[in-house]
Each structure stands twice: as structure tokens, then as C-alpha cells.
């Protein structure tokens, strides 16, 4: 549903000159019109990006070979009856339209940040679990539930934070 800019390169030749001359008035114009029509149809049939990172859905940006093949087939279907053969077809330009490009870039950046943060949190939780298990198994210290919660909180802040942690040394009693 978002406007995009898209262009294609089509390599073609006349393989039946009689059909090319008698079936259409101007075969060069016919190639241009039919190629544009096939490209518009293709662009409206596939999404710009896959719906999610793990998706195997074919999308314009993520599957250039499959899209090029489908485009070639569709153009060939349209041009075949005019004695023309398509040798190659591929998308040469694909971008969001100017009016929404910056908003879509922000969306892509936000998605990347969320994915990175998710990995960081996943790793941090694993490290916290490992730290608690090792402290218990080696008998280094026994922590009540409140102290465990405080330690988990502190470790997650340190491991998930953007900046380096600034240590605070407590010289008094914890109680």
C-alpha cells in the first residue's frame, strides 16, 4: 500500500519479424507499454519487504532473482504473440517514494534496533542465570530472594545498558 519507485531493464529481440510487423503498429512502443504494465502488475502482487525476518514469502527487495524470473515470464507472455523474445529482465531501481522514504527508513532502523536489543536481553538473561547457578553451586554466597532480585536487576542493567557501567563501592553495611 506504500508508494514506491521502481524501474526495470528488459533485454529483448525480434524473433519473428512478420509477426512483429503485422501484429503491432510499433513494436518498440509495444515493448515499453507491455513491460511497464507487467512491472506494475508485479509490483502490486508482491510486498516491498517480507512481513517478518523469518518469512519465506517472496518480496521485491529480498528475492531479486525470483522477482526477475517472474517479471521475465510475464513480459514474455505479453510479447510472445508479437514475435518478440525476452532474454533478460530485472529490476534496476527499487525504493520507497520520496514522500515516505524517511518514515520507512526510520521504521527499518527501529526494527533493526529492536532485533538487536532482543538479542542483547536474551544473552544477558542467560548470563544472569549462569551467574546465579555458579554462585549457588560453588557456595560463594547465599542470597535470599530479595538479594537475588537486586543482583538480577543490577546485572541486567550492566549487561543491557548502552554505556559502560560506573561502579559504586559500598563501604558500609548492606543492612
N, CA, C and O of each residue as an XYZ file, in Angstrom:
700
protein
N       0.790     -1.198      0.000
C       0.000      0.000      0.000
C       0.834      1.265      0.000
O       0.278      2.352     -0.153
N       2.141      1.169      0.165
C       3.002      2.349      0.162
C       3.513      2.622     -1.245
O       3.829      1.693     -1.988
N       3.595      3.889     -1.607
C       4.099      4.202     -2.959
C       5.595      3.919     -3.062
O       6.363      4.229     -2.152
N       5.993      3.329     -4.181
C       7.400      3.023     -4.412
C       7.827      3.547     -5.772
O       7.000      3.832     -6.638
N       9.136      3.666     -5.938
C       9.729      3.958     -7.242
C      10.349      2.657     -7.715
O      11.085      2.005     -6.975
N      10.050      2.282     -8.950
C      10.566      1.013     -9.466
C      10.847      1.163    -10.954
O      10.081      1.795    -11.682
N      11.945      0.582    -11.392
C      12.313      0.617    -12.813
C      12.879     -0.747    -13.176
O      13.357     -1.485    -12.315
N      12.818     -1.064    -14.434
C      13.302     -2.361    -14.887
C      14.138     -2.218    -16.155
O      14.012     -1.247    -16.901
N      14.981     -3.197    -16.373
C      15.753     -3.316    -17.612
C      15.248     -4.573    -18.298
O      15.179     -5.640    -17.688
N      14.900     -4.442    -19.559
C      14.413     -5.583    -20.331
C      15.287     -5.726    -21.569
O      15.421     -4.789    -22.355
N      15.878     -6.900    -21.737
C      16.670     -7.202    -22.921
C      15.809     -8.105    -23.795
O      15.389     -9.176    -23.358
N      15.548     -7.682    -25.016
C      14.643     -8.405    -25.882
C      15.133     -8.353    -27.324
O      16.034     -7.584    -27.658
N      14.537     -9.170    -28.162
C      14.862     -9.146    -29.589
C      13.641     -9.578    -30.393
O      12.719    -10.209    -29.877
N      13.666     -9.224    -31.651
C      12.611     -9.652    -32.576
C      13.013    -11.027    -33.089
O      14.084    -11.184    -33.674
N      12.160    -12.020    -32.874
C      12.459    -13.376    -33.344
C      11.577    -13.782    -34.522
O      11.914    -14.713    -35.255
N      10.461    -13.098    -34.708
C       9.594    -13.339    -35.867
C       9.210    -11.978    -36.425
O       8.261    -11.346    -35.962
N       9.953    -11.542    -37.414
C       9.759    -10.178    -37.939
C       8.386     -9.988    -38.581
O       7.842     -8.884    -38.550
N       7.819    -11.040    -39.160
C       6.492    -10.921    -39.774
C       5.451    -10.624    -38.693
O       4.635     -9.716    -38.847
N       5.480    -11.389    -37.603
C       4.532    -11.134    -36.512
C       4.771     -9.759    -35.896
O       3.817     -9.052    -35.570
N       6.025     -9.379    -35.737
C       6.340     -8.080    -35.137
C       5.792     -6.940    -35.991
O       5.353     -5.923    -35.453
N       5.813     -7.095    -37.295
C       5.328     -6.033    -38.181
C       3.807     -6.032    -38.312
O       3.197     -4.965    -38.381
N       3.182     -7.218    -38.346
C       1.745     -7.285    -38.610
C       0.879     -7.292    -37.354
O      -0.273     -6.861    -37.409
N       1.394     -7.763    -36.236
C       0.595     -7.839    -35.011
C       0.509     -6.508    -34.269
O      -0.492     -6.227    -33.609
N       1.542     -5.697    -34.374
C       1.553     -4.403    -33.679
C       2.048     -3.322    -34.625
O       2.828     -3.590    -35.539
N       1.587     -2.095    -34.398
C       1.990     -0.974    -35.249
C       3.451     -0.583    -35.015
O       4.213     -0.401    -35.964
N       3.822     -0.459    -33.767
C       5.180     -0.032    -33.404
C       5.674     -0.957    -32.302
O       5.333     -0.766    -31.134
N       6.477     -1.963    -32.662
C       6.855     -2.975    -31.674
C       7.737     -2.416    -30.561
O       7.710     -2.948    -29.452
N       8.510     -1.377    -30.808
C       9.327     -0.781    -29.739
C       8.434     -0.139    -28.676
O       8.670     -0.294    -27.478
N       7.425      0.571    -29.121
C       6.464      1.167    -28.191
C       5.677      0.077    -27.470
O       5.376      0.195    -26.282
N       5.352     -0.980    -28.200
C       4.622     -2.101    -27.623
C       5.424     -2.746    -26.492
O       4.861     -3.081    -25.450
N       6.726     -2.921    -26.687
C       7.599     -3.487    -25.655
C       7.582     -2.592    -24.418
O       7.471     -3.088    -23.296
N       7.692     -1.289    -24.613
C       7.703     -0.350    -23.494
C       6.404     -0.416    -22.707
O       6.424     -0.506    -21.479
N       5.286     -0.372    -23.398
C       3.974     -0.377    -22.742
C       3.735     -1.699    -22.011
O       3.298     -1.702    -20.861
N       4.018     -2.810    -22.670
C       3.777     -4.116    -22.062
C       4.732     -4.383    -20.889
O       4.340     -4.997    -19.897
N       5.969     -3.928    -21.004
C       6.936     -4.092    -19.911
C       6.505     -3.285    -18.698
O       6.572     -3.771    -17.570
N       6.063     -2.057    -18.925
C       5.597     -1.223    -17.814
C       4.357     -1.829    -17.166
O       4.228     -1.836    -15.942
N       3.462     -2.329    -17.981
C       2.252     -2.954    -17.451
C       2.582     -4.195    -16.619
O       2.013     -4.394    -15.546
N       3.495     -5.024    -17.110
C       3.905     -6.228    -16.369
C       4.600     -5.835    -15.066
O       4.388     -6.472    -14.035
N       5.420     -4.799    -15.106
C       6.123     -4.343    -13.902
C       5.141     -3.823    -12.864
O       5.278     -4.112    -11.675
N       4.147     -3.052    -13.311
C       3.126     -2.559    -12.377
C       2.362     -3.714    -11.740
O       2.097     -3.704    -10.538
N       2.014     -4.699    -12.545
C       1.302     -5.866    -12.035
C       2.154     -6.610    -11.009
O       1.657     -7.008     -9.955
N       3.424     -6.795    -11.315
C       4.335     -7.477    -10.407
C       4.493     -6.698     -9.097
O       4.451     -7.280     -8.013
N       4.674     -5.387     -9.204
C       4.865     -4.548     -8.008
C       3.639     -4.565     -7.110
O       3.763     -4.460     -5.890
N       2.467     -4.696     -7.695
C       1.264     -4.736     -6.869
C       0.979     -6.142     -6.331
O       0.140     -6.304     -5.445
N       1.664     -7.151     -6.854
C       1.448     -8.529     -6.414
C       2.340     -8.945     -5.247
O       2.025     -9.896     -4.531
N       3.445     -8.238     -5.054
C       4.401     -8.598     -4.008
C       4.644     -7.411     -3.090
O       4.579     -6.255     -3.506
N       4.923     -7.724     -1.838
C       5.235     -6.649     -0.902
C       6.673     -6.180     -1.134
O       7.485     -6.886     -1.732
N       6.965     -4.983     -0.650
C       8.300     -4.401     -0.787
C       9.307     -5.201      0.029
O      10.366     -5.578     -0.473
N       8.970     -5.456      1.290
C       9.803     -6.221      2.221
C       9.016     -7.419      2.707
O       7.786     -7.397      2.696
N       9.719     -8.482      3.142
C       8.981     -9.600      3.750
C       8.280     -9.134      5.021
O       8.730     -8.192      5.673
N       7.190     -9.788      5.367
C       6.397     -9.380      6.531
C       7.196     -9.463      7.828
O       7.012     -8.636      8.721
N       8.081    -10.454      7.939
C       8.989    -10.536      9.075
C      10.270    -11.192      8.608
O      10.323    -11.770      7.522
N      11.303    -11.103      9.429
C      12.639    -11.570      9.051
C      12.685    -13.064      8.740
O      13.455    -13.492      7.880
N      11.874    -13.855      9.428
C      11.904    -15.306      9.245
C      10.984    -15.780      8.124
O      10.920    -16.975      7.832
N      10.281    -14.855      7.505
C       9.298    -15.206      6.489
C       9.984    -15.696      5.214
O      11.027    -15.178      4.816
N       9.389    -16.690      4.591
C       9.894    -17.178      3.309
C       9.078    -16.601      2.156
O       9.258    -17.002      1.006
N       8.181    -15.658      2.459
C       7.389    -15.013      1.418
C       8.304    -14.262      0.452
O       9.277    -13.628      0.860
N       7.975    -14.346     -0.818
C       8.749    -13.619     -1.825
C       8.375    -12.142     -1.735
O       7.197    -11.784     -1.712
N       9.395    -11.295     -1.684
C       9.196     -9.854     -1.629
C      10.131     -9.199     -2.645
O      11.158     -9.766     -3.019
N       9.760     -8.002     -3.081
C      10.524     -7.308     -4.115
C      11.987     -7.114     -3.721
O      12.884     -7.357     -4.528
N      12.229     -6.683     -2.499
C      13.583     -6.341     -2.081
C      14.406     -7.557     -1.661
O      15.622     -7.576     -1.855
N      13.766     -8.559     -1.095
C      14.518     -9.683     -0.529
C      14.749    -10.849     -1.494
O      15.587    -11.707     -1.215
N      14.044    -10.906     -2.599
C      14.161    -12.033     -3.529
C      14.336    -11.550     -4.972
O      13.461    -11.799     -5.801
N      15.432    -10.873     -5.293
C      15.584    -10.293     -6.628
C      15.596    -11.317     -7.764
O      15.070    -11.037     -8.841
N      16.186    -12.502     -7.549
C      16.236    -13.493     -8.624
C      14.842    -14.018     -8.967
O      14.478    -14.108    -10.139
N      14.066    -14.363     -7.936
C      12.723    -14.883     -8.186
C      11.842    -13.806     -8.826
O      11.066    -14.091     -9.738
N      11.966    -12.589     -8.349
C      11.169    -11.492     -8.906
C      11.549    -11.260    -10.365
O      10.672    -11.067    -11.208
N      12.845    -11.275    -10.671
C      13.299    -11.076    -12.057
C      12.757    -12.164    -12.970
O      12.343    -11.889    -14.096
N      12.760    -13.395    -12.486
C      12.251    -14.502    -13.288
C      10.748    -14.358    -13.554
O      10.281    -14.571    -14.673
N      10.005    -13.994    -12.511
C       8.559    -13.803    -12.689
C       8.281    -12.651    -13.645
O       7.372    -12.730    -14.471
N       9.060    -11.588    -13.533
C       8.898    -10.442    -14.427
C       9.188    -10.844    -15.870
O       8.443    -10.484    -16.781
N      10.258    -11.581    -16.071
C      10.607    -12.041    -17.423
C       9.484    -12.892    -18.010
O       9.105    -12.722    -19.168
N       8.953    -13.814    -17.195
C       7.864    -14.685    -17.672
C       6.634    -13.868    -18.061
O       6.017    -14.115    -19.097
N       6.284    -12.894    -17.224
C       5.087    -12.101    -17.517
C       5.273    -11.232    -18.758
O       4.358    -11.105    -19.571
N       6.441    -10.642    -18.901
C       6.687     -9.820    -20.099
C       6.701    -10.708    -21.337
O       6.144    -10.338    -22.370
N       7.339    -11.889    -21.240
C       7.386    -12.798    -22.386
C       5.986    -13.231    -22.807
O       5.685    -13.331    -23.997
N       5.151    -13.481    -21.831
C       3.771    -13.867    -22.137
C       3.067    -12.775    -22.943
O       2.289    -13.070    -23.850
N       3.341    -11.529    -22.613
C       2.702    -10.406    -23.304
C       3.319    -10.154    -24.682
O       2.620     -9.777    -25.623
N       4.648    -10.369    -24.794
C       5.333    -10.030    -26.045
C       5.414    -11.186    -27.037
O       5.649    -10.968    -28.226
N       5.222    -12.408    -26.557
C       5.367    -13.586    -27.416
C       4.478    -13.565    -28.636
O       4.900    -13.984    -29.714
N       3.250    -13.085    -28.490
C       2.315    -13.071    -29.630
C       2.671    -12.041    -30.691
O       2.080    -12.021    -31.771
N       3.641    -11.182    -30.379
C       4.079    -10.176    -31.347
C       5.432    -10.536    -31.954
O       6.070     -9.692    -32.583
N       5.876    -11.785    -31.774
C       7.131    -12.217    -32.379
C       8.367    -11.680    -31.683
O       9.426    -11.557    -32.300
N       8.242    -11.360    -30.401
C       9.358    -10.805    -29.639
C       9.761    -11.780    -28.535
O       8.910    -12.452    -27.952
N      11.058    -11.853    -28.253
C      11.573    -12.740    -27.212
C      12.287    -11.912    -26.157
O      13.102    -11.044    -26.470
N      11.966    -12.196    -24.898
C      12.622    -11.536    -23.771
C      13.779    -12.422    -23.335
O      13.582    -13.589    -22.998
N      14.986    -11.868    -23.342
C      16.172    -12.621    -22.937
C      16.476    -12.430    -21.452
O      16.933    -13.350    -20.774
N      16.217    -11.235    -20.969
C      16.513    -10.941    -19.562
C      15.638     -9.785    -19.112
O      15.293     -8.893    -19.888
N      15.293     -9.830    -17.842
C      14.511     -8.754    -17.252
C      14.852     -8.686    -15.781
O      14.820     -9.703    -15.088
N      15.175     -7.510    -15.297
C      15.461     -7.368    -13.875
C      15.148     -5.952    -13.420
O      15.119     -5.005    -14.206
N      14.914     -5.851    -12.118
C      14.614     -4.546    -11.526
C      15.923     -3.793    -11.367
O      16.874     -4.294    -10.768
N      15.960     -2.579    -11.914
C      17.174     -1.773    -11.843
C      17.115     -0.720    -10.741
O      18.151     -0.215    -10.307
N      15.921     -0.390    -10.291
C      15.767      0.614     -9.234
C      14.547      0.245     -8.408
O      13.476     -0.029     -8.948
N      14.723      0.240     -7.083
C      13.617     -0.049     -6.179
C      13.818      0.768     -4.915
O      14.815      0.600     -4.212
N      12.879      1.643     -4.629
C      12.978      2.495     -3.440
C      11.583      2.975     -3.070
O      10.679      3.022     -3.904
N      11.432      3.331     -1.798
C      10.185      3.966     -1.401
C      10.101      5.322     -2.071
O      11.123      5.963     -2.314
N       8.889      5.761     -2.370
C       8.694      7.075     -2.963
C       9.221      8.147     -2.012
O       9.235      7.967     -0.795
N       9.646      9.248     -2.583
C      10.294     10.324     -1.826
C       9.487     10.776     -0.611
O      10.056     11.040      0.447
N       8.178     10.865     -0.755
C       7.354     11.404      0.326
C       7.292     10.513      1.565
O       6.958     10.992      2.649
N       7.608      9.228      1.424
C       7.573      8.347      2.607
C       8.914      7.699      2.902
O       9.024      6.916      3.845
N       9.922      8.005      2.122
C      11.226      7.337      2.268
C      11.810      7.492      3.669
O      12.299      6.514      4.235
N      11.773      8.687      4.237
C      12.390      8.881      5.549
C      11.616      8.140      6.638
O      12.218      7.594      7.563
N      10.296      8.119      6.535
C       9.491      7.396      7.530
C       9.756      5.897      7.450
O       9.831      5.233      8.484
N       9.898      5.357      6.258
C      10.152      3.929      6.103
C      11.574      3.581      6.547
O      11.811      2.489      7.063
N      12.522      4.504      6.347
C      13.875      4.284      6.838
C      13.879      4.221      8.361
O      14.548      3.370      8.948
N      13.134      5.117      9.000
C      13.022      5.083     10.460
C      12.420      3.764     10.924
O      12.858      3.192     11.922
N      11.429      3.289     10.208
C      10.791      2.020     10.550
C      11.793      0.874     10.444
O      11.849      0.019     11.328
N      12.583      0.850      9.371
C      13.589     -0.199      9.207
C      14.643     -0.122     10.310
O      15.073     -1.149     10.835
N      15.058      1.097     10.659
C      16.044      1.267     11.727
C      15.473      0.812     13.067
O      16.166      0.161     13.849
N      14.222      1.148     13.332
C      13.586      0.734     14.590
C      13.501     -0.785     14.671
O      13.741     -1.363     15.731
N      13.168     -1.424     13.577
C      13.096     -2.882     13.540
C      14.458     -3.498     13.834
O      14.554     -4.479     14.572
N      15.506     -2.925     13.261
C      16.867     -3.423     13.498
C      17.281     -3.218     14.954
O      17.907     -4.095     15.549
N      16.938     -2.076     15.525
C      17.279     -1.792     16.927
C      16.561     -2.764     17.855
O      17.153     -3.280     18.803
N      15.290     -3.010     17.581
C      14.517     -3.938     18.411
C      15.103     -5.342     18.330
O      15.213     -6.027     19.347
N      15.479     -5.776     17.135
C      16.071     -7.109     16.975
C      17.397     -7.205     17.728
O      17.678     -8.217     18.371
N      18.212     -6.150     17.648
C      19.496     -6.152     18.357
C      19.280     -6.164     19.864
O      19.949     -6.908     20.581
N      18.357     -5.349     20.347
C      18.076     -5.303     21.787
C      17.555     -6.644     22.287
O      17.898     -7.080     23.386
N      16.738     -7.288     21.486
C      16.194     -8.589     21.858
C      17.319     -9.596     22.049
O      17.308    -10.367     23.009
N      18.290     -9.595     21.140
C      19.447    -10.495     21.262
C      20.260    -10.169     22.508
O      20.715    -11.072     23.209
N      20.443     -8.878     22.783
C      21.206     -8.462     23.964
C      20.519     -8.955     25.238
O      21.169     -9.510     26.123
N      19.212     -8.753     25.326
C      18.466     -9.169     26.517
C      18.515    -10.692     26.655
O      18.702    -11.211     27.756
N      18.349    -11.397     25.555
C      18.400    -12.864     25.592
C      19.749    -13.342     26.136
O      19.802    -14.240     26.976
N      20.821    -12.744     25.658
C      22.151    -13.104     26.143
C      22.354    -12.715     27.597
O      22.947    -13.472     28.365
N      21.869    -11.545     27.982
C      22.033    -11.071     29.361
C      21.287    -11.974     30.347
O      21.808    -12.293     31.416
N      20.082    -12.379     29.992
C      19.312    -13.266     30.880
C      20.049    -14.587     31.061
O      20.104    -15.124     32.167
N      20.609    -15.105     29.989
C      21.388    -16.343     30.081
C      22.607    -16.177     30.982
O      22.942    -17.074     31.756
N      23.267    -15.027     30.877
C      24.441    -14.775     31.716
C      24.054    -14.634     33.187
O      24.769    -15.109     34.069
N      22.924    -13.984     33.448
C      22.456    -13.822     34.830
C      22.109    -15.190     35.420
O      22.483    -15.484     36.555
N      21.402    -16.021     34.665
C      21.062    -17.367     35.131
C      22.327    -18.151     35.457
O      22.414    -18.810     36.493
N      23.307    -18.070     34.560
C      24.556    -18.784     34.758
C      25.277    -18.270     36.012
O      25.804    -19.068     36.787
N      25.305    -16.965     36.216
C      25.970    -16.389     37.387
C      25.316    -16.864     38.680
O      26.009    -17.248     39.622
N      23.989    -16.841     38.729
C      23.285    -17.289     39.937
C      23.540    -18.771     40.203
O      23.781    -19.165     41.344
N      23.488    -19.592     39.155
C      23.721    -21.026     39.313
C      25.138    -21.301     39.808
O      25.335    -22.147     40.680
N      26.119    -20.602     39.264
C      27.518    -20.832     39.670
C      27.772    -20.360     41.096
O      28.500    -21.004     41.852
N      27.165    -19.229     41.458
C      27.327    -18.749     42.837
C      26.753    -19.753     43.833
O      27.340    -20.010     44.884
N      25.592    -20.317     43.480
C      24.959    -21.307     44.367
C      25.751    -22.608     44.398
O      25.990    -23.165     45.470
N      26.163    -23.098     43.222
C      26.848    -24.396     43.158
C      28.216    -24.354     43.836
O      28.631    -25.363     44.406
N      28.917    -23.252     43.800
C      30.242    -23.132     44.428
C      30.148    -22.674     45.878
O      31.152    -22.636     46.589
N      28.948    -22.330     46.311
C      28.755    -21.908     47.692
C      29.473    -20.597     48.023
O      29.858    -20.370     49.170
N      29.649    -19.748     47.031
C      30.349    -18.475     47.240
C      29.553    -17.576     48.172
O      30.105    -16.963     49.085
N      28.275    -17.505     47.936
C      27.413    -16.643     48.745
C      25.997    -17.192     48.687
O      25.575    -17.727     47.662
N      25.268    -17.060     49.780
C      23.858    -17.442     49.769
C      23.037    -16.180     49.748
O      23.198    -15.301     50.596
N      22.151    -16.095     48.771
C      21.333    -14.900     48.599
C      19.876    -15.226     48.872
O      19.349    -16.222     48.376
N      19.222    -14.370     49.672
C      17.780    -14.538     49.825
C      17.103    -13.997     48.564
O      17.768    -13.426     47.700
N      15.807    -14.173     48.459
C      15.085    -13.788     47.237
C      15.217    -12.289     46.929
O      15.320    -11.891     45.768
N      15.211    -11.484     47.962
C      15.333    -10.031     47.757
C      16.709     -9.679     47.188
O      16.807     -8.862     46.272
N      17.776    -10.291     47.723
C      19.138    -10.033     47.250
C      19.327    -10.577     45.822
O      20.005     -9.966     44.996
N      18.713    -11.738     45.553
C      18.773    -12.280     44.190
C      18.124    -11.308     43.201
O      18.656    -11.047     42.122
N      16.972    -10.785     43.595
C      16.259     -9.840     42.727
C      17.114     -8.596     42.491
O      17.165     -8.090     41.370
N      17.784     -8.098     43.530
C      18.636     -6.923     43.396
C      19.831     -7.233     42.484
O      20.210     -6.418     41.642
N      20.413     -8.418     42.664
C      21.548     -8.808     41.828
C      21.127     -8.961     40.370
O      21.819     -8.488     39.468
N      20.008     -9.615     40.142
C      19.489     -9.773     38.778
C      19.265     -8.407     38.148
O      19.660     -8.180     37.005
N      18.643     -7.506     38.874
C      18.382     -6.161     38.374
C      19.685     -5.445     38.012
O      19.800     -4.858     36.936
N      20.658     -5.496     38.911
C      21.936     -4.832     38.662
C      22.672     -5.433     37.467
O      23.195     -4.706     36.622
N      22.710     -6.766     37.401
C      23.384     -7.411     36.268
C      22.711     -7.081     34.940
O      23.392     -6.822     33.948
N      21.382     -7.090     34.916
C      20.675     -6.769     33.669
C      20.928     -5.330     33.241
O      21.077     -5.054     32.051
N      20.978     -4.419     34.194
C      21.274     -3.015     33.856
C      22.666     -2.911     33.249
O      22.861     -2.239     32.237
N      23.637     -3.583     33.875
C      25.014     -3.530     33.376
C      25.125     -4.191     32.008
O      25.743     -3.630     31.104
N      24.539     -5.367     31.842
C      24.681     -6.128     30.597
C      23.871     -5.562     29.436
O      24.266     -5.707     28.279
N      22.747     -4.922     29.732
C      21.869     -4.427     28.671
C      22.053     -2.939     28.388
O      21.501     -2.429     27.413
N      22.798     -2.250     29.201
C      22.935     -0.803     29.048
C      23.742     -0.397     27.823
O      24.584     -1.154     27.340
N      23.475      0.800     27.331
C      24.202      1.360     26.183
C      25.615      1.796     26.565
O      26.546      1.679     25.768
N      25.761      2.285     27.752
C      27.026      2.864     28.201
C      27.724      1.898     29.149
O      27.110      0.976     29.687
N      29.012      2.128     29.341
C      29.755      1.331     30.317
C      29.237      1.641     31.711
O      28.885      2.778     32.025
N      29.199      0.612     32.536
C      28.700      0.780     33.907
C      29.701      1.580     34.736
O      30.911      1.429     34.570
N      29.204      2.419     35.616
C      30.026      3.178     36.549
C      29.915      2.501     37.910
O      28.855      2.543     38.533
N      30.992      1.881     38.377
C      30.894      1.136     39.635
C      30.695      2.055     40.837
O      31.204      3.175     40.888
N      29.954      1.549     41.776
C      29.747      2.248     43.054
C      30.230      1.287     44.130
O      29.773      0.146     44.204
N      31.136      1.742     44.946
C      31.678      0.916     46.015
C      30.941      1.254     47.305
O      30.955      2.399     47.758
N      30.301      0.255     47.888
C      29.575      0.446     49.140
C      30.519      0.117     50.284
O      30.937     -1.030     50.441
N      30.848      1.105     51.069
C      31.796      0.877     52.161
C      31.095      0.614     53.480
O      31.751      0.336     54.484
N      29.778      0.698     53.493
C      29.017      0.438     54.710
C      28.349     -0.903     54.666
O      28.634     -1.715     53.785
N      27.483     -1.145     55.581
C      26.751     -2.394     55.685
C      25.614     -2.405     54.677
O      25.063     -1.357     54.342
N      25.269     -3.578     54.202
C      24.128     -3.709     53.294
C      22.823     -3.590     54.052
O      21.782     -3.351     53.438
N      22.844     -3.750     55.380
C      21.600     -3.741     56.152
C      21.437     -2.482     56.899
O      20.443     -2.306     57.603
